[in-house]
Amino acid sequence: MTALKVRQIGNSLGVVLPKEVLSRLNLAEGDSVFVTETPDGAMRITPYDPAFEEQMRAAREGMAAYRNTLRELAK
C-alpha cells in the first residue's frame, strides 16, 4: 500500500504518484488514468478506460460470432 497526500496544485487539489506507482501502472507524463468505483464502494485507479474495455468486449464477441465471414472477407 502506498499512502499519498492530497496537495494544492494551482486552484485544484491533487496527488503526486511516486515513480514506483507510475512504473507499475506503465504511465508517463500526459497519460490518462481512470477512477472507477468498485461494487464494495472502494475507488480504483487504472490506466484502462472502462468504456473502451466494454467496447472491446463487444467487438471480440462480434468477431467470434462472425469469424468465418471475417476470414472470407480478409482474403
MODELLER restraints for C-alpha pairs under 7 A, 6 or more apart:
rsr = mdl.restraints
at = mdl.atoms
rsr.add(forms.Gaussian(group=physical.xy_distance, feature=features.Distance(at['CA:4:A'], at['CA:15:A']), mean=6.40, stdev=0.5))
rsr.add(forms.Gaussian(group=physical.xy_distance, feature=features.Distance(at['CA:5:A'], at['CA:15:A']), mean=6.10, stdev=0.5))
rsr.add(forms.Gaussian(group=physical.xy_distance, feature=features.Distance(at['CA:6:A'], at['CA:13:A']), mean=6.42, stdev=0.5))
rsr.add(forms.Gaussian(group=physical.xy_distance, feature=features.Distance(at['CA:6:A'], at['CA:14:A']), mean=5.46, stdev=0.5))
rsr.add(forms.Gaussian(group=physical.xy_distance, feature=features.Distance(at['CA:6:A'], at['CA:15:A']), mean=5.00, stdev=0.5))
rsr.add(forms.Gaussian(group=physical.xy_distance, feature=features.Distance(at['CA:7:A'], at['CA:13:A']), mean=5.49, stdev=0.5))
rsr.add(forms.Gaussian(group=physical.xy_distance, feature=features.Distance(at['CA:7:A'], at['CA:14:A']), mean=5.46, stdev=0.5))
rsr.add(forms.Gaussian(group=physical.xy_distance, feature=features.Distance(at['CA:7:A'], at['CA:15:A']), mean=6.10, stdev=0.5))
rsr.add(forms.Gaussian(group=physical.xy_distance, feature=features.Distance(at['CA:8:A'], at['CA:14:A']), mean=6.47, stdev=0.5))
rsr.add(forms.Gaussian(group=physical.xy_distance, feature=features.Distance(at['CA:22:A'], at['CA:28:A']), mean=6.97, stdev=0.5))
rsr.add(forms.Gaussian(group=physical.xy_distance, feature=features.Distance(at['CA:25:A'], at['CA:47:A']), mean=6.67, stdev=0.5))
rsr.add(forms.Gaussian(group=physical.xy_distance, feature=features.Distance(at['CA:32:A'], at['CA:47:A']), mean=6.33, stdev=0.5))
rsr.add(forms.Gaussian(group=physical.xy_distance, feature=features.Distance(at['CA:33:A'], at['CA:45:A']), mean=6.54, stdev=0.5))
rsr.add(forms.Gaussian(group=physical.xy_distance, feature=features.Distance(at['CA:33:A'], at['CA:46:A']), mean=5.57, stdev=0.5))
rsr.add(forms.Gaussian(group=physical.xy_distance, feature=features.Distance(at['CA:33:A'], at['CA:47:A']), mean=4.43, stdev=0.5))
rsr.add(forms.Gaussian(group=physical.xy_distance, feature=features.Distance(at['CA:33:A'], at['CA:48:A']), mean=6.93, stdev=0.5))
rsr.add(forms.Gaussian(group=physical.xy_distance, feature=features.Distance(at['CA:34:A'], at['CA:45:A']), mean=5.62, stdev=0.5))
rsr.add(forms.Gaussian(group=physical.xy_distance, feature=features.Distance(at['CA:34:A'], at['CA:46:A']), mean=5.33, stdev=0.5))
rsr.add(forms.Gaussian(group=physical.xy_distance, feature=features.Distance(at['CA:34:A'], at['CA:47:A']), mean=5.99, stdev=0.5))
rsr.add(forms.Gaussian(group=physical.xy_distance, feature=features.Distance(at['CA:34:A'], at['CA:48:A']), mean=6.65, stdev=0.5))
rsr.add(forms.Gaussian(group=physical.xy_distance, feature=features.Distance(at['CA:34:A'], at['CA:49:A']), mean=6.15, stdev=0.5))
rsr.add(forms.Gaussian(group=physical.xy_distance, feature=features.Distance(at['CA:35:A'], at['CA:43:A']), mean=6.48, stdev=0.5))
rsr.add(forms.Gaussian(group=physical.xy_distance, feature=features.Distance(at['CA:35:A'], at['CA:44:A']), mean=5.42, stdev=0.5))
rsr.add(forms.Gaussian(group=physical.xy_distance, feature=features.Distance(at['CA:35:A'], at['CA:45:A']), mean=4.60, stdev=0.5))
rsr.add(forms.Gaussian(group=physical.xy_distance, feature=features.Distance(at['CA:35:A'], at['CA:46:A']), mean=6.55, stdev=0.5))
rsr.add(forms.Gaussian(group=physical.xy_distance, feature=features.Distance(at['CA:36:A'], at['CA:43:A']), mean=5.68, stdev=0.5))
rsr.add(forms.Gaussian(group=physical.xy_distance, feature=features.Distance(at['CA:36:A'], at['CA:44:A']), mean=5.22, stdev=0.5))
rsr.add(forms.Gaussian(group=physical.xy_distance, feature=features.Distance(at['CA:36:A'], at['CA:45:A']), mean=6.69, stdev=0.5))
rsr.add(forms.Gaussian(group=physical.xy_distance, feature=features.Distance(at['CA:37:A'], at['CA:43:A']), mean=4.56, stdev=0.5))
rsr.add(forms.Gaussian(group=physical.xy_distance, feature=features.Distance(at['CA:37:A'], at['CA:44:A']), mean=6.13, stdev=0.5))
rsr.add(forms.Gaussian(group=physical.xy_distance, feature=features.Distance(at['CA:38:A'], at['CA:44:A']), mean=6.82, stdev=0.5))
